[in-house]
Amino acid sequence: MKLVSAFSGVALTVGFTLLGQAFAVEPIPVEAFAKPAEFERLRLSPDGTMVSAVLPGYRDGRIVILRLPKLEPVGAIKFDGELRIGQYWWANDQTLVAETGYQYGPLPRCV
């Protein structure tokens, strides 16, 4: 019995070592963690073929819709003036619903 347990422990160690080498990747540079986000508040469509995201850094609200897996842009929504995007969600595979509001002062959310 001791021989079987020792053998299985060695086999697991060798298996995990080979698995780690098969999936070895380049280390991520530290600068990548300090880079500003390209997208915020991502939402996956119900069928999983598209993703929507808010584009940060614009005074007006902007949502972009991307087709997976290549992240090809297929649509965008832009709110003019002082409107900001509140909550938004997928109503079905083809329809986004968004709440809009105005931001007064340094509040982190729309009212």
N, CA, C and O atoms as CSV, one atom per row, in Angstrom:
chain,resi,resn,atom,element,x,y,z
A,1,MET,N,N,0.818,-1.186,0.000
A,1,MET,CA,C,0.000,0.000,0.000
A,1,MET,C,C,0.863,1.251,0.000
A,1,MET,O,O,0.534,2.237,-0.660
A,2,LYS,N,N,1.983,1.215,0.749
A,2,LYS,CA,C,2.867,2.383,0.801
A,2,LYS,C,C,3.492,2.644,-0.565
A,2,LYS,O,O,3.704,3.797,-0.941
A,3,LEU,N,N,3.786,1.586,-1.307
A,3,LEU,CA,C,4.369,1.735,-2.639
A,3,LEU,C,C,3.390,2.429,-3.584
A,3,LEU,O,O,3.805,3.268,-4.383
A,4,VAL,N,N,2.108,2.099,-3.509
A,4,VAL,CA,C,1.092,2.707,-4.368
A,4,VAL,C,C,0.951,4.193,-4.045
A,4,VAL,O,O,0.881,5.008,-4.965
A,5,SER,N,N,0.907,4.571,-2.758
A,5,SER,CA,C,0.784,5.980,-2.415
A,5,SER,C,C,2.008,6.768,-2.823
A,5,SER,O,O,1.878,7.900,-3.290
A,6,ALA,N,N,3.192,6.208,-2.663
A,6,ALA,CA,C,4.403,6.925,-3.055
A,6,ALA,C,C,4.415,7.124,-4.570
A,6,ALA,O,O,4.781,8.192,-5.061
A,7,PHE,N,N,4.011,6.087,-5.304
A,7,PHE,CA,C,3.985,6.171,-6.764
A,7,PHE,C,C,2.972,7.222,-7.232
A,7,PHE,O,O,3.271,8.000,-8.138
A,8,SER,N,N,1.775,7.253,-6.624
A,8,SER,CA,C,0.769,8.231,-7.047
A,8,SER,C,C,1.211,9.650,-6.712
A,8,SER,O,O,0.909,10.574,-7.467
A,9,GLY,N,N,1.922,9.851,-5.592
A,9,GLY,CA,C,2.430,11.181,-5.253
A,9,GLY,C,C,3.455,11.659,-6.267
A,9,GLY,O,O,3.453,12.826,-6.657
A,10,VAL,N,N,4.340,10.749,-6.698
A,10,VAL,CA,C,5.345,11.095,-7.703
A,10,VAL,C,C,4.668,11.380,-9.039
A,10,VAL,O,O,5.055,12.315,-9.740
A,11,ALA,N,N,3.668,10.592,-9.396
A,11,ALA,CA,C,2.957,10.791,-10.663
A,11,ALA,C,C,2.234,12.128,-10.681
A,11,ALA,O,O,2.240,12.818,-11.700
A,12,LEU,N,N,1.611,12.504,-9.569
A,12,LEU,CA,C,0.945,13.804,-9.497
A,12,LEU,C,C,1.945,14.945,-9.621
A,12,LEU,O,O,1.687,15.925,-10.321
A,13,THR,N,N,3.081,14.824,-8.948
A,13,THR,CA,C,4.097,15.875,-9.015
A,13,THR,C,C,4.606,16.044,-10.442
A,13,THR,O,O,4.724,17.167,-10.932
A,14,VAL,N,N,4.907,14.943,-11.102
A,14,VAL,CA,C,5.388,14.994,-12.488
A,14,VAL,C,C,4.296,15.557,-13.395
A,14,VAL,O,O,4.589,16.357,-14.283
A,15,GLY,N,N,3.028,15.146,-13.185
A,15,GLY,CA,C,1.921,15.621,-14.012
A,15,GLY,C,C,1.723,17.127,-13.882
A,15,GLY,O,O,1.541,17.811,-14.889
A,16,PHE,N,N,1.755,17.652,-12.661
A,16,PHE,CA,C,1.585,19.091,-12.467
A,16,PHE,C,C,2.772,19.875,-13.014
A,16,PHE,O,O,2.598,20.987,-13.513
A,17,THR,N,N,3.966,19.317,-12.929
A,17,THR,CA,C,5.146,19.987,-13.481
A,17,THR,C,C,5.030,20.085,-15.001
A,17,THR,O,O,5.286,21.145,-15.572
A,18,LEU,N,N,4.646,18.992,-15.663
A,18,LEU,CA,C,4.479,19.016,-17.116
A,18,LEU,C,C,3.343,19.941,-17.525
A,18,LEU,O,O,3.455,20.642,-18.530
A,19,LEU,N,N,2.249,19.957,-16.764
A,19,LEU,CA,C,1.124,20.824,-17.064
A,19,LEU,C,C,1.537,22.296,-16.963
A,19,LEU,O,O,1.146,23.107,-17.802
A,20,GLY,N,N,2.312,22.638,-15.954
A,20,GLY,CA,C,2.793,24.011,-15.791
A,20,GLY,C,C,3.695,24.433,-16.941
A,20,GLY,O,O,3.635,25.581,-17.382
A,21,GLN,N,N,4.524,23.528,-17.429
A,21,GLN,CA,C,5.407,23.856,-18.543
A,21,GLN,C,C,4.620,24.006,-19.845
A,21,GLN,O,O,4.986,24.823,-20.690
A,22,ALA,N,N,3.552,23.237,-20.019
A,22,ALA,CA,C,2.754,23.315,-21.240
A,22,ALA,C,C,2.009,24.634,-21.333
A,22,ALA,O,O,1.769,25.128,-22.434
A,23,PHE,N,N,1.636,25.219,-20.190
A,23,PHE,CA,C,0.885,26.468,-20.176
A,23,PHE,C,C,1.725,27.648,-19.715
A,23,PHE,O,O,1.173,28.637,-19.231
A,24,ALA,N,N,3.033,27.572,-19.852
A,24,ALA,CA,C,3.912,28.675,-19.434
A,24,ALA,C,C,3.641,29.891,-20.326
A,24,ALA,O,O,3.543,29.764,-21.547
A,25,VAL,N,N,3.522,31.060,-19.710
A,25,VAL,CA,C,3.268,32.297,-20.445
A,25,VAL,C,C,4.263,33.357,-20.001
A,25,VAL,O,O,4.922,33.226,-18.969
A,26,GLU,N,N,4.353,34.401,-20.796
A,26,GLU,CA,C,5.225,35.522,-20.452
A,26,GLU,C,C,4.680,36.250,-19.227
A,26,GLU,O,O,3.463,36.365,-19.082
A,27,PRO,N,N,5.531,36.738,-18.355
A,27,PRO,CA,C,5.035,37.510,-17.214
A,27,PRO,C,C,4.417,38.826,-17.678
A,27,PRO,O,O,4.859,39.414,-18.665
A,28,ILE,N,N,3.405,39.277,-16.966
A,28,ILE,CA,C,2.730,40.531,-17.296
A,28,ILE,C,C,3.539,41.686,-16.712
A,28,ILE,O,O,3.869,41.665,-15.526
A,29,PRO,N,N,3.866,42.700,-17.528
A,29,PRO,CA,C,4.645,43.828,-16.994
A,29,PRO,C,C,3.826,44.634,-15.974
A,29,PRO,O,O,2.601,44.708,-16.073
A,30,VAL,N,N,4.501,45.224,-15.017
A,30,VAL,CA,C,3.857,46.004,-13.964
A,30,VAL,C,C,3.083,47.188,-14.547
A,30,VAL,O,O,2.051,47.571,-13.996
A,31,GLU,N,N,3.550,47.766,-15.634
A,31,GLU,CA,C,2.893,48.913,-16.258
A,31,GLU,C,C,1.464,48.591,-16.694
A,31,GLU,O,O,0.607,49.474,-16.720
A,32,ALA,N,N,1.211,47.340,-17.032
A,32,ALA,CA,C,-0.129,46.938,-17.483
A,32,ALA,C,C,-1.169,47.123,-16.384
A,32,ALA,O,O,-2.341,47.356,-16.679
A,33,PHE,N,N,-0.759,47.022,-15.121
A,33,PHE,CA,C,-1.696,47.171,-14.012
A,33,PHE,C,C,-1.984,48.633,-13.685
A,33,PHE,O,O,-2.995,48.936,-13.052
A,34,ALA,N,N,-1.113,49.534,-14.106
A,34,ALA,CA,C,-1.304,50.965,-13.846
A,34,ALA,C,C,-1.954,51.693,-15.021
A,34,ALA,O,O,-2.296,52.870,-14.908
A,35,LYS,N,N,-2.125,51.011,-16.130
A,35,LYS,CA,C,-2.717,51.602,-17.335
A,35,LYS,C,C,-4.208,51.869,-17.110
A,35,LYS,O,O,-4.897,51.030,-16.529
A,36,PRO,N,N,-4.719,53.024,-17.560
A,36,PRO,CA,C,-6.155,53.297,-17.412
A,36,PRO,C,C,-6.995,52.275,-18.181
A,36,PRO,O,O,-6.570,51.756,-19.213
A,37,ALA,N,N,-8.180,52.001,-17.667
A,37,ALA,CA,C,-9.063,51.021,-18.292
A,37,ALA,C,C,-9.582,51.526,-19.636
A,37,ALA,O,O,-9.903,52.706,-19.777
A,38,GLU,N,N,-9.663,50.640,-20.614
A,38,GLU,CA,C,-10.233,50.993,-21.917
A,38,GLU,C,C,-11.749,50.893,-21.881
A,38,GLU,O,O,-12.437,51.611,-22.606
A,39,PHE,N,N,-12.275,50.006,-21.042
A,39,PHE,CA,C,-13.709,49.781,-20.930
A,39,PHE,C,C,-14.094,49.701,-19.460
A,39,PHE,O,O,-13.295,49.299,-18.614
A,40,GLU,N,N,-15.329,50.091,-19.171
A,40,GLU,CA,C,-15.872,49.960,-17.822
A,40,GLU,C,C,-17.253,49.327,-17.910
A,40,GLU,O,O,-17.916,49.406,-18.944
A,41,ARG,N,N,-17.680,48.702,-16.826
A,41,ARG,CA,C,-19.046,48.186,-16.679
A,41,ARG,C,C,-19.458,47.300,-17.854
A,41,ARG,O,O,-20.457,47.570,-18.522
A,42,LEU,N,N,-18.698,46.259,-18.098
A,42,LEU,CA,C,-18.994,45.331,-19.192
A,42,LEU,C,C,-20.220,44.487,-18.872
A,42,LEU,O,O,-20.448,44.101,-17.725
A,43,ARG,N,N,-21.004,44.210,-19.913
A,43,ARG,CA,C,-22.197,43.363,-19.792
A,43,ARG,C,C,-22.192,42.373,-20.958
A,43,ARG,O,O,-22.065,42.773,-22.115
A,44,LEU,N,N,-22.329,41.100,-20.654
A,44,LEU,CA,C,-22.375,40.051,-21.666
A,44,LEU,C,C,-23.813,39.862,-22.129
A,44,LEU,O,O,-24.727,39.809,-21.306
A,45,SER,N,N,-24.023,39.760,-23.442
A,45,SER,CA,C,-25.378,39.540,-23.971
A,45,SER,C,C,-25.886,38.169,-23.529
A,45,SER,O,O,-25.082,37.282,-23.241
A,46,PRO,N,N,-27.211,37.979,-23.471
A,46,PRO,CA,C,-27.763,36.694,-23.014
A,46,PRO,C,C,-27.284,35.478,-23.814
A,46,PRO,O,O,-27.100,34.400,-23.249
A,47,ASP,N,N,-27.081,35.645,-25.121
A,47,ASP,CA,C,-26.617,34.499,-25.911
A,47,ASP,C,C,-25.091,34.361,-25.908
A,47,ASP,O,O,-24.561,33.403,-26.471
A,48,GLY,N,N,-24.377,35.304,-25.282
A,48,GLY,CA,C,-22.931,35.222,-25.147
A,48,GLY,C,C,-22.140,35.574,-26.383
A,48,GLY,O,O,-20.937,35.316,-26.425
A,49,THR,N,N,-22.774,36.160,-27.408
A,49,THR,CA,C,-22.060,36.490,-28.644
A,49,THR,C,C,-21.542,37.919,-28.677
A,49,THR,O,O,-20.680,38.247,-29.493
A,50,MET,N,N,-22.064,38.783,-27.787
A,50,MET,CA,C,-21.650,40.187,-27.775
A,50,MET,C,C,-21.423,40.656,-26.343
A,50,MET,O,O,-21.925,40.075,-25.381
A,51,VAL,N,N,-20.651,41.724,-26.243
A,51,VAL,CA,C,-20.414,42.361,-24.958
A,51,VAL,C,C,-20.577,43.864,-25.152
A,51,VAL,O,O,-20.177,44.410,-26.180
A,52,SER,N,N,-21.162,44.525,-24.167
A,52,SER,CA,C,-21.279,45.978,-24.220
A,52,SER,C,C,-20.444,46.557,-23.090
A,52,SER,O,O,-20.231,45.908,-22.066
A,53,ALA,N,N,-19.969,47.794,-23.286
A,53,ALA,CA,C,-19.118,48.428,-22.282
A,53,ALA,C,C,-19.265,49.940,-22.360
A,53,ALA,O,O,-19.520,50.498,-23.426
A,54,VAL,N,N,-19.102,50.586,-21.229
A,54,VAL,CA,C,-19.087,52.048,-21.173
A,54,VAL,C,C,-17.663,52.494,-21.455
A,54,VAL,O,O,-16.709,51.940,-20.909
A,55,LEU,N,N,-17.526,53.500,-22.311
A,55,LEU,CA,C,-16.205,54.052,-22.606
A,55,LEU,C,C,-15.899,55.158,-21.598
A,55,LEU,O,O,-16.625,56.151,-21.546
A,56,PRO,N,N,-14.854,55.014,-20.807
A,56,PRO,CA,C,-14.526,56.036,-19.816
A,56,PRO,C,C,-13.844,57.237,-20.460
A,56,PRO,O,O,-13.298,57.142,-21.559
A,57,GLY,N,N,-13.883,58.354,-19.766
A,57,GLY,CA,C,-13.142,59.522,-20.217
A,57,GLY,C,C,-13.894,60.476,-21.112
A,57,GLY,O,O,-13.333,61.492,-21.520
A,58,TYR,N,N,-15.135,60.192,-21.432
A,58,TYR,CA,C,-15.925,61.096,-22.259
A,58,TYR,C,C,-16.880,61.873,-21.366
A,58,TYR,O,O,-17.443,61.322,-20.419
A,59,ARG,N,N,-17.061,63.151,-21.668
A,59,ARG,CA,C,-17.967,63.968,-20.861
A,59,ARG,C,C,-19.411,63.493,-21.020
A,59,ARG,O,O,-20.179,63.487,-20.057
A,60,ASP,N,N,-19.771,63.101,-22.225
A,60,ASP,CA,C,-21.104,62.538,-22.439
A,60,ASP,C,C,-21.019,61.013,-22.305
A,60,ASP,O,O,-19.924,60.452,-22.300
A,61,GLY,N,N,-22.148,60.359,-22.198
A,61,GLY,CA,C,-22.151,58.912,-22.027
A,61,GLY,C,C,-21.990,58.185,-23.346
A,61,GLY,O,O,-22.620,58.547,-24.340
A,62,ARG,N,N,-21.163,57.180,-23.361
A,62,ARG,CA,C,-20.972,56.366,-24.560
A,62,ARG,C,C,-20.911,54.900,-24.188
A,62,ARG,O,O,-20.218,54.505,-23.251
A,63,ILE,N,N,-21.658,54.094,-24.947
A,63,ILE,CA,C,-21.628,52.639,-24.793
A,63,ILE,C,C,-21.211,52.060,-26.140
A,63,ILE,O,O,-21.717,52.480,-27.181
A,64,VAL,N,N,-20.303,51.110,-26.126
A,64,VAL,CA,C,-19.889,50.422,-27.344
A,64,VAL,C,C,-20.326,48.965,-27.236
A,64,VAL,O,O,-20.328,48.386,-26.150
A,65,ILE,N,N,-20.696,48.380,-28.375
A,65,ILE,CA,C,-21.120,46.984,-28.441
A,65,ILE,C,C,-20.116,46.237,-29.317
A,65,ILE,O,O,-19.866,46.628,-30.457
A,66,LEU,N,N,-19.547,45.166,-28.781
A,66,LEU,CA,C,-18.499,44.416,-29.466
A,66,LEU,C,C,-18.928,42.966,-29.654
A,66,LEU,O,O,-19.532,42.364,-28.766
A,67,ARG,N,N,-18.606,42.411,-30.828
A,67,ARG,CA,C,-18.907,40.996,-31.106
A,67,ARG,C,C,-17.720,40.150,-30.640
A,67,ARG,O,O,-16.561,40.470,-30.903
A,68,LEU,N,N,-18.044,39.076,-29.948
A,68,LEU,CA,C,-17.012,38.155,-29.462
A,68,LEU,C,C,-16.733,37.088,-30.509
A,68,LEU,O,O,-17.635,36.801,-31.297
A,69,PRO,N,N,-15.578,36.492,-30.577
A,69,PRO,CA,C,-14.444,36.597,-29.672
A,69,PRO,C,C,-13.409,37.631,-30.091
A,69,PRO,O,O,-12.462,37.875,-29.343
A,70,LYS,N,N,-13.555,38.247,-31.263
A,70,LYS,CA,C,-12.525,39.161,-31.768
A,70,LYS,C,C,-12.693,40.599,-31.309
A,70,LYS,O,O,-11.867,41.447,-31.647
A,71,LEU,N,N,-13.743,40.899,-30.548
A,71,LEU,CA,C,-14.044,42.253,-30.070
A,71,LEU,C,C,-14.206,43.240,-31.234
A,71,LEU,O,O,-13.695,44.359,-31.188
A,72,GLU,N,N,-14.920,42.810,-32.270
A,72,GLU,CA,C,-15.206,43.678,-33.414
A,72,GLU,C,C,-16.355,44.613,-33.034
A,72,GLU,O,O,-17.387,44.142,-32.555
A,73,PRO,N,N,-16.203,45.936,-33.235
A,73,PRO,CA,C,-17.310,46.849,-32.913
A,73,PRO,C,C,-18.477,46.651,-33.876
A,73,PRO,O,O,-18.292,46.623,-35.092
A,74,VAL,N,N,-19.683,46.515,-33.318
A,74,VAL,CA,C,-20.877,46.350,-34.142
A,74,VAL,C,C,-21.894,47.459,-33.892
A,74,VAL,O,O,-22.878,47.561,-34.624
A,75,GLY,N,N,-21.681,48.279,-32.888
A,75,GLY,CA,C,-22.617,49.360,-32.608
A,75,GLY,C,C,-22.126,50.225,-31.475
A,75,GLY,O,O,-21.210,49.863,-30.737
A,76,ALA,N,N,-22.759,51.382,-31.353
A,76,ALA,CA,C,-22.415,52.306,-30.274
A,76,ALA,C,C,-23.630,53.173,-29.965
A,76,ALA,O,O,-24.486,53.407,-30.819
A,77,ILE,N,N,-23.681,53.636,-28.735
A,77,ILE,CA,C,-24.732,54.546,-28.299
A,77,ILE,C,C,-24.053,55.759,-27.679
A,77,ILE,O,O,-23.182,55.619,-26.821
A,78,LYS,N,N,-24.453,56.947,-28.116
A,78,LYS,CA,C,-23.894,58.183,-27.569
A,78,LYS,C,C,-25.045,59.048,-27.079
A,78,LYS,O,O,-26.002,59.296,-27.811
A,79,PHE,N,N,-24.945,59.501,-25.844
A,79,PHE,CA,C,-25.931,60.398,-25.275
A,79,PHE,C,C,-25.377,61.807,-25.339
A,79,PHE,O,O,-24.269,62.063,-24.867
A,80,ASP,N,N,-26.140,62.726,-25.923
A,80,ASP,CA,C,-25.678,64.099,-26.095
A,80,ASP,C,C,-25.879,64.924,-24.834
A,80,ASP,O,O,-26.643,64.565,-23.939
A,81,GLY,N,N,-25.168,66.039,-24.798
A,81,GLY,CA,C,-25.357,66.996,-23.720
A,81,GLY,C,C,-24.832,66.507,-22.394
A,81,GLY,O,O,-23.770,65.887,-22.319
A,82,GLU,N,N,-25.585,66.790,-21.347
A,82,GLU,CA,C,-25.163,66.482,-19.990
A,82,GLU,C,C,-25.659,65.131,-19.485
A,82,GLU,O,O,-25.439,64.790,-18.322
A,83,LEU,N,N,-26.318,64.366,-20.335
A,83,LEU,CA,C,-26.815,63.056,-19.902
A,83,LEU,C,C,-25.663,62.110,-19.614
A,83,LEU,O,O,-24.673,62.074,-20.344
A,84,ARG,N,N,-25.804,61.349,-18.544
A,84,ARG,CA,C,-24.832,60.327,-18.170
A,84,ARG,C,C,-25.544,58.976,-18.146
A,84,ARG,O,O,-26.764,58.903,-18.002
A,85,ILE,N,N,-24.768,57.923,-18.288
A,85,ILE,CA,C,-25.311,56.574,-18.261
A,85,ILE,C,C,-25.410,56.120,-16.809
A,85,ILE,O,O,-24.424,56.134,-16.073
A,86,GLY,N,N,-26.620,55.717,-16.406
A,86,GLY,CA,C,-26.810,55.129,-15.086
A,86,GLY,C,C,-26.621,53.628,-15.203
A,86,GLY,O,O,-25.565,53.167,-15.635
A,87,GLN,N,N,-27.616,52.875,-14.828
A,87,GLN,CA,C,-27.589,51.427,-15.010
A,87,GLN,C,C,-27.934,51.101,-16.462
A,87,GLN,O,O,-28.677,51.834,-17.113
A,88,TYR,N,N,-27.392,50.006,-16.954
A,88,TYR,CA,C,-27.824,49.519,-18.265
A,88,TYR,C,C,-27.699,48.003,-18.288
A,88,TYR,O,O,-26.893,47.431,-17.556
A,89,TRP,N,N,-28.502,47.351,-19.134
A,89,TRP,CA,C,-28.541,45.899,-19.189
A,89,TRP,C,C,-29.074,45.456,-20.544
A,89,TRP,O,O,-29.655,46.241,-21.293
A,90,TRP,N,N,-28.862,44.182,-20.836
A,90,TRP,CA,C,-29.396,43.566,-22.046
A,90,TRP,C,C,-30.826,43.128,-21.768
A,90,TRP,O,O,-31.073,42.380,-20.822
A,91,ALA,N,N,-31.770,43.586,-22.585
A,91,ALA,CA,C,-33.162,43.143,-22.471
A,91,ALA,C,C,-33.347,41.793,-23.171
A,91,ALA,O,O,-34.115,40.949,-22.711
A,92,ASN,N,N,-32.636,41.597,-24.286
A,92,ASN,CA,C,-32.612,40.315,-25.004
A,92,ASN,C,C,-31.321,40.278,-25.807
A,92,ASN,O,O,-30.434,41.098,-25.570
A,93,ASP,N,N,-31.192,39.359,-26.740
A,93,ASP,CA,C,-29.933,39.202,-27.481
A,93,ASP,C,C,-29.577,40.404,-28.354
A,93,ASP,O,O,-28.414,40.572,-28.720
A,94,GLN,N,N,-30.558,41.242,-28.693
A,94,GLN,CA,C,-30.321,42.351,-29.618
A,94,GLN,C,C,-30.629,43.733,-29.037
A,94,GLN,O,O,-30.434,44.733,-29.727
A,95,THR,N,N,-31.102,43.821,-27.796
A,95,THR,CA,C,-31.591,45.096,-27.267
A,95,THR,C,C,-30.930,45.441,-25.939
A,95,THR,O,O,-30.908,44.637,-25.007
A,96,LEU,N,N,-30.386,46.670,-25.876
A,96,LEU,CA,C,-29.855,47.212,-24.629
A,96,LEU,C,C,-30.849,48.216,-24.074
A,96,LEU,O,O,-31.477,48.956,-24.830
A,97,VAL,N,N,-30.993,48.244,-22.765
A,97,VAL,CA,C,-31.829,49.223,-22.083
A,97,VAL,C,C,-30.905,50.009,-21.159
A,97,VAL,O,O,-30.111,49.422,-20.424
A,98,ALA,N,N,-31.010,51.345,-21.196
A,98,ALA,CA,C,-30.130,52.176,-20.372
A,98,ALA,C,C,-30.933,53.226,-19.620
A,98,ALA,O,O,-31.846,53.839,-20.172
A,99,GLU,N,N,-30.584,53.426,-18.363
A,99,GLU,CA,C,-31.119,54.542,-17.585
A,99,GLU,C,C,-30.145,55.692,-17.742
A,99,GLU,O,O,-28.931,55.490,-17.729
A,100,THR,N,N,-30.670,56.892,-17.889
A,100,THR,CA,C,-29.800,58.056,-17.989
A,100,THR,C,C,-30.141,59.032,-16.869
A,100,THR,O,O,-31.221,58.976,-16.280
A,101,GLY,N,N,-29.211,59.912,-16.593
A,101,GLY,CA,C,-29.431,60.909,-15.560
A,101,GLY,C,C,-28.421,62.027,-15.712
A,101,GLY,O,O,-27.600,62.020,-16.629
A,102,TYR,N,N,-28.486,62.979,-14.814
A,102,TYR,CA,C,-27.570,64.111,-14.810
A,102,TYR,C,C,-26.662,64.007,-13.606
A,102,TYR,O,O,-27.083,63.559,-12.540
A,103,GLN,N,N,-25.413,64.420,-13.773
A,103,GLN,CA,C,-24.471,64.394,-12.665
A,103,GLN,C,C,-24.273,65.820,-12.171
A,103,GLN,O,O,-23.899,66.712,-12.932
A,104,TYR,N,N,-24.531,66.018,-10.883
A,104,TYR,CA,C,-24.351,67.322,-10.260
A,104,TYR,C,C,-23.201,67.232,-9.279
A,104,TYR,O,O,-23.241,66.439,-8.339
A,105,GLY,N,N,-22.190,68.033,-9.491
A,105,GLY,CA,C,-21.062,68.027,-8.570
A,105,GLY,C,C,-20.248,66.743,-8.681
A,105,GLY,O,O,-20.312,66.044,-9.692
A,106,PRO,N,N,-19.495,66.443,-7.650
A,106,PRO,CA,C,-18.584,65.295,-7.704
A,106,PRO,C,C,-19.229,63.972,-7.286
A,106,PRO,O,O,-18.523,63.069,-6.835
A,107,LEU,N,N,-20.541,63.834,-7.423
A,107,LEU,CA,C,-21.181,62.589,-7.037
A,107,LEU,C,C,-20.690,61.447,-7.925
A,107,LEU,O,O,-20.508,61.642,-9.127
A,108,PRO,N,N,-20.474,60.265,-7.358
A,108,PRO,CA,C,-19.995,59.155,-8.166
A,108,PRO,C,C,-21.069,58.503,-9.032
A,108,PRO,O,O,-20.749,57.708,-9.915
A,109,ARG,N,N,-22.352,58.833,-8.788
A,109,ARG,CA,C,-23.452,58.236,-9.544
A,109,ARG,C,C,-24.366,59.293,-10.100
A,109,ARG,O,O,-24.384,60.432,-9.633
A,110,CYS,N,N,-25.129,58.905,-11.106
A,110,CYS,CA,C,-26.116,59.808,-11.690
A,110,CYS,C,C,-27.334,59.895,-10.778
A,110,CYS,O,O,-27.640,58.959,-10.040
A,111,VAL,N,N,-28.027,61.036,-10.839
A,111,VAL,CA,C,-29.272,61.207,-10.088
A,111,VAL,C,C,-30.393,61.603,-11.032
A,111,VAL,O,O,-31.528,61.796,-10.596
